[in-house]
Amino acid sequence: MASDGSNTSSSSSIIPDRKNIAQQRLRIIAGHLRKPDTDGGVEALGCSAQENRPGAATNKTTVPRRRQEVMKWNGWGYNDSRFFFNKKGLTELSGKRYRLSGLLMPHMSDWFTSTFGASLQHTSLATPTLDPSAVKPPFLNEAFMEDLKSTGLPFTTDPEDRVFRSHGHCLHEIFALREGKVGRVPDLVVWPNCHDDVVKIVDMACKHNVCLMPYGGGTSVSSALECPPEETRSIASLDTSQMNRILWIDEKNLTAHAEAGIVGQDLERLLGESGYCTGHEPDSMEFSSLGGWVATRASGMKKNVYGNIEDLLIHVKMVTPQGVVQKSCQVPRMSTGPDIHHFILGSEGTLGVITEVTIKIRPIPQHQKYGSVVFPNFEMGVACLREVARQRCAPASIRLMDNEQFKFGHALKPQVSSVFMSFLEGLKKFYITKVKGFDPEHICVATLLFEGDREKVLQHEKQVYGIAAKFGGLAAGEDNGHMGYMLTYVIAYLRDLGMDHFVIAESFETSVPWDRVLDVCRNVKERITRECKEKGVQFPAMSTCRVTQSYDSGACIYFYFAFNYRGLSNPVHVFEHVEHCARQEILANGGSLSHHHGVGKLRKAWLKETVSEVGLGMLKSVKDYVDPENIFGNRNLL
Amino acid sequence: MASKSLYSPMLKKRDDFEDMLEERRTSSDLKYAFKCYTPVLYKGMPPCKTTLLKSMVLHSDQLRYVVRQVSKDTGTAPVAVQEEASAILEEMAHRLQLGPVRFFAFTLTKAFKTLFRSICVNEEGLQRLQQVVQEHPVVLLPSHRSYMDFLLMSVILYTYDLPLPVIAAGMDFMGMKILGEMLRMSGAFFIRRSFGGDRLYWAVFSEYVKTMVRNGMAPMEFFLEGTRSRTCKSLTPKLGLLNIVMEPFLKGEVFDVSLVPVSISYERILEEALYARELLGVPKPKESTSGLFKARKVLSEDYGSIHVYFGQPVSVRSLAQGRVDRSQFTMQPRHIPSKPSEDTQSFVNDVAYRLVCAQEENMVLRPWVLLASLLLQGMALEELTQQAVWLRGLVREFGAFLHWPDDKPPSEVVSDSLSLHVGLVRVADGRVWLLLEGAAAEGPGPATPEERLLDVAVQVLSCASYRNQALHVFVRPALLATAVHSASSGKKEEVFHTFSFLRNMLANEFILCPGDFEEACQQLVRSGALQVSQQEVTAMDRGQPTLSFLMAMLDPFLQGYQVVCRYLCEEASEGLTEKQFVPAVRNFTVKLLLQGNLRYSEVLSSDLQKNALAALLRLGAVRRVNGGQQVTLKVDKLMVNSLEDTLGGKLPTQKCVLARL
């Protein structure tokens, strides 16, 4: 382990520009997040739980034990970053973290009011602080507490901490919090510092029959973190955020071994310092953790180059009530019966705690370039993506937004600083709509991200734009592409803005075969619109989608839907009904239950029809063997 | 089910009708024919060129797949098969153009104005249609009583600026040279009457229809009943086309498909006597243009009014909700043709029945329909008016769509109706007589008793065709009335069994659905004819007129079925072929009638005889045996005999037949 440090320094001296590229890239993707106060190299600390590390709270990493000090307790992301309408009615994003931070977005309020029939004057603000009396006092298992105290592991029963770990980011969860409503929450939160700590905690939980719920980044959108209300035992939330070190980097085999609690942005930043990256960038990467990715079968934006989490995973350690499960070697592939990794991938915290992961790494690419293409309509866009997939020449990322999202993206354009720029914008618009005859009501846009050597990128670009041209696509510049990806990171913040003005929104995803992409998009969008109308939503709902990933045989589709809930007596109920209908529509049209969000408790009613009765039985029998006492009792999946 | 309410008679608000001809009588027809026609379009898309449509069909995955299959199986070169497909499509495809429609609009309204007093269309229905054509692909499902139906539909849609439909028509129309092409240009496409085993034909045909539905190119129009009903009674629906138009929804290619039942009611049908002859075995004249001109005589007569009711659009999506698991269609590529699963088939079947019921419910009944029902039961003139008023009350009680001019005294309404149908009835000696055809025409009377009998039958069947228009109103209570009468006891269970037996027996004759029993009970309890408790069904004294009227209405059918059974038991030879069946039964019936052993000359109707046979085949009392070129009928005499006895009320229903059903 000691050699890690020298590895890092030697590699950075060999390829000096890698570090620069890394930093530049990080700026682009995630912005500077809490600038590291020290050098922040790869730490090779031993496990020192017994000392109850005083430094842990002021750890250099992003996530402190008391998350609420940095992150919103009832909304998305950082406390300092928030969208709001300023006095002039222009939209701003506070803080300094994002590319949009501090810029004025003049079109947003118009788009917002006209799309949702909302008014900036009508507000529905959240309860500012948590009322601790709303939280039931913890139900503690005394014997377990005694044992826990004797280990010296940090833990808390503070209501704020417990509430923070009682939810993910489903709309109904956030909506309740904004109203100050709190349901069943964990009775205590415990922070293990390393694998061995986890082993101890799991042992104690088994011994005293305490329910454990692993907690990584807390970005779940499947109700996976909700405490089952029927759970009568004491529930301990096991927060892995302090297990956040990269334990080693193996440059010969291009792998890195890290603790499971490390969040995406830290992993990329720390690897970047050595000139590497995993290339795994789910939209939640600022907050979601390595262990969480494995436990939910996550997918990253750039999977075309790097693969999804199951492709990246080399080795994983999971602590279960039966002991630790892991493979005996770190190999690229083996034929030893069903892959035990696939019991762990997507287990959603029902079998144990993922503690350490070996993941593939790659040198940071020399060059990165955004791009965009406008298509006359969505059908042409999909046809183009299909062709790109057929020719297997997809760039690191290629996404197609529909017309509604195209307009939405436009609404988020920051104020143009110079007259010249706005003139250019006008010219571009004139060219596309008047000269090329694209109908602004049907136009849609694909955003692209190329990675690799400068030359390869250029060549690749040429090929992709060539295909696009065959489907009527016009290159629309780097900026639009960049903006598109930006949107992904800020959209969750925007939901909070909407909720301040009676607009609720949610996203969900699915995967479908190519020949059904258009049908699923059309039918699901229409179903949402209709169900909203039927349920008494006054203003037409917004329902929009984009194709976010392409595969050889199909694609991943991401839907957003949002509506103005003024006048509804039970907006969450309406919302849940619509979401349910949308999922049924997806399944009826040949889509999957989930591409990467997972099942959790939100979608588990459909699991049986998805994997067949026998399939479900197989999963159940694994659970019965690994965790007969249901210590990992979050009741996801099954 | 959500859409059930659409059919509930209690909820129905009778819409206002507008006479389409009124404006035509006061303003220029030419101007009308050249009017600016700007229909609303599905999702605002401009209509698709017919050549583009054809190439879409020919290049579809579906067709290519079948072409490959056929080529592989027959050893023909794919190019040749593709060419064959192309020829099939050429023969089939419509060439909808506005010009010919304008021509028809011009000439037909001219004709309509002389033939009909009015053509009434429900405005609200048109508005609903206007709304729905913009949102979903629409399928128009008119009832089919006359050749006029589809031209009438097109003219109406043209008049009200609605998109012109594309109509599935039988190939026989194509025989009319010029007219066939004219029809093609006004939106008809032609399908062969039977192409059971021809995969390629089926593929071209179904893909052609689906392409139009999928892209919402034009409202698709076809007749659920498959052919004109010669009896004016709804025919049991054919499922082929309905299956096809629903497929794009079931396979997720469109969000929804709207089915719009349309009820076209004629006060007097142009083909009335023609149908009667046809039913009696005088073959129908082959459709030909010159034949149509010969029919000019009809132009000088008064045919009363037409009512066209555009029903509530029915969403296939809402019908399928909870009935069909659409994900079953996701397990194989959609272009590979596959037989629909059993649950899908039963779903389509139910939908078809529902739609026919919806057509029936919105049929407008004229006073004459009531008079015909009474006349067939034998009635004196002074009694007639009184009885008609009584029946009017009953019909309304049962929720029928009766168009009775309430502002006139009933006697005037009755005499008006009788005068419109001078060809059928005559008033003499204070009685109303059915007119014998021979007496109507000049010249010597018919020679033989058989010919005389047939002449009477023509008149009776014509008259019956009007009564039949009201059958859907009466058939459920009539079944119940008969069941109460012939059940061995007043136990509700017993009555239900008898009812079920009759319903099952007559399922090919009438449009019947499960749940009829309860509905019939409610109707008869409301009208005071029955008392129904948990256990018992009792006939009320004051309900006797109602009950006996209803039973008398059903009696000809029951007798007819018995005659068929009797024929099969007593006279049918071993090698009876299906072709011989109808003439043989007819001869048998004529004999019975002449002997005075049968009262109803209606039994001579080949429609009834065929339905009876279909029922027996369905019940397994008769089997089809494929013997070389001919299909022979194998009769299970024991079973047919016991069915006959049960129909005649000689056997309790439970023991004999139901046990076997």
Boltz contact constraints between the chains, C-beta under 6 A:
constraints:
  - contact:
      token1: [A, 519]
      token2: [B, 252]
      max_distance: 6.0
  - contact:
      token1: [A, 519]
      token2: [B, 253]
      max_distance: 6.0
  - contact:
      token1: [A, 523]
      token2: [B, 252]
      max_distance: 6.0
  - contact:
      token1: [A, 523]
      token2: [B, 255]
      max_distance: 6.0
  - contact:
      token1: [A, 526]
      token2: [B, 255]
      max_distance: 6.0
  - contact:
      token1: [A, 587]
      token2: [B, 327]
      max_distance: 6.0
  - contact:
      token1: [A, 588]
      token2: [B, 326]
      max_distance: 6.0
  - contact:
      token1: [A, 588]
      token2: [B, 327]
      max_distance: 6.0
  - contact:
      token1: [A, 589]
      token2: [B, 252]
      max_distance: 6.0
  - contact:
      token1: [A, 590]
      token2: [B, 330]
      max_distance: 6.0
